[in-house]
Amino acid sequence: MLAGCFPHDAHRRTIAQLIEGGTLGVGIGMEYFANTSADCDQMMQTGGPSVKCDSTRQAIGSVGVVLILAGLVGFISTISTAEDDSDNGSGSATAH
């Protein structure tokens, strides 16, 4: 996460932003599936133990939260350390 800022390289910074966005998306997906309780409900109907199901769901939810936070913090650090690309000094908007 700390090596992903790349303040002087726009291409690497873009790749880092995409990876951080993907991490955020995976975390959200894990949270979505951790909050569905269809498997636990099915296990309880058949008389299976729900303790293992609940602990697995909590572990997946915790990993999802960590991925969401890592993606957000990484994205914010990449954006905040980037140089301003508009101050490059090129007079591209000059009239002839």
C-alpha positions in Angstrom: 0.0 0.0 0.0 2.8 2.4 0.8 4.7 1.6 -2.3 1.6 2.2 -4.5 1.6 6.0 -4.4 3.9 6.8 -7.3 3.7 10.6 -7.2 5.9 11.1 -10.2 4.6 8.5 -12.6 1.1 8.9 -13.9 0.8 5.5 -15.5 1.8 3.6 -12.4 -0.4 5.8 -10.3 -3.4 4.9 -12.6 -2.6 1.2 -12.2 -2.4 1.6 -8.4 -5.7 3.4 -8.4 -7.3 0.5 -10.4 -5.9 -2.1 -8.0 -7.1 -0.1 -5.0 -10.5 0.2 -6.5 -10.5 -3.5 -7.2 -9.6 -4.2 -3.6 -12.5 -2.0 -2.5 -14.8 -3.8 -4.8 -13.7 -7.2 -3.5 -14.2 -6.1 0.0 -17.7 -4.9 -0.7 -18.5 -8.2 -2.4 -17.2 -10.1 0.6 -19.4 -8.1 2.9 -22.4 -8.7 0.6 -21.9 -12.5 0.7 -21.0 -12.5 4.4 -24.3 -10.9 5.2 -26.4 -13.4 3.3 -27.5 -16.1 5.7 -28.9 -18.7 3.2 -26.3 -21.3 4.0 -26.7 -20.9 7.7 -30.5 -21.1 7.5 -30.2 -24.3 5.4 -27.8 -25.8 8.0 -30.1 -25.0 10.9 -33.1 -26.6 9.1 -31.2 -29.8 8.7 -30.1 -29.8 12.3 -26.5 -28.8 11.6 -24.4 -26.7 14.0 -24.7 -23.0 13.4 -21.6 -22.0 15.4 -19.2 -22.8 12.6 -21.4 -21.1 10.1 -21.6 -17.9 12.2 -17.8 -17.8 12.9 -17.1 -18.3 9.2 -19.5 -15.5 8.3 -17.9 -13.2 10.9 -14.4 -14.0 9.6 -15.4 -13.3 6.0 -17.0 -10.0 7.1 -13.9 -9.0 9.0 -11.7 -9.6 6.0 -14.2 -7.7 3.8 -14.0 -4.7 6.1 -10.2 -4.8 6.1 -10.1 -4.9 2.3 -12.6 -1.9 2.1 -10.5 0.1 4.5 -7.2 -0.8 2.7 -8.7 0.1 -0.7 -10.0 3.5 0.6 -6.8 4.4 2.5 -4.6 3.4 -0.5 -6.8 5.3 -3.0 -6.7 8.4 -0.8 -3.0 8.2 -0.3 -2.4 7.8 -4.0 -4.6 10.7 -4.9 -3.2 13.0 -2.2 0.5 12.4 -3.0 0.1 12.9 -6.8 1.6 15.9 -8.4 -0.8 18.3 -10.1 -0.6 17.3 -13.8 -2.2 20.6 -14.9 0.9 22.6 -13.8 3.3 21.2 -16.4 4.0 24.5 -18.1 3.0 23.5 -21.6 1.2 26.3 -23.4 -1.2 24.0 -25.2 -4.1 26.5 -25.1 -2.2 29.3 -26.9 -3.9 31.2 -29.7 -2.0 31.9 -32.9 
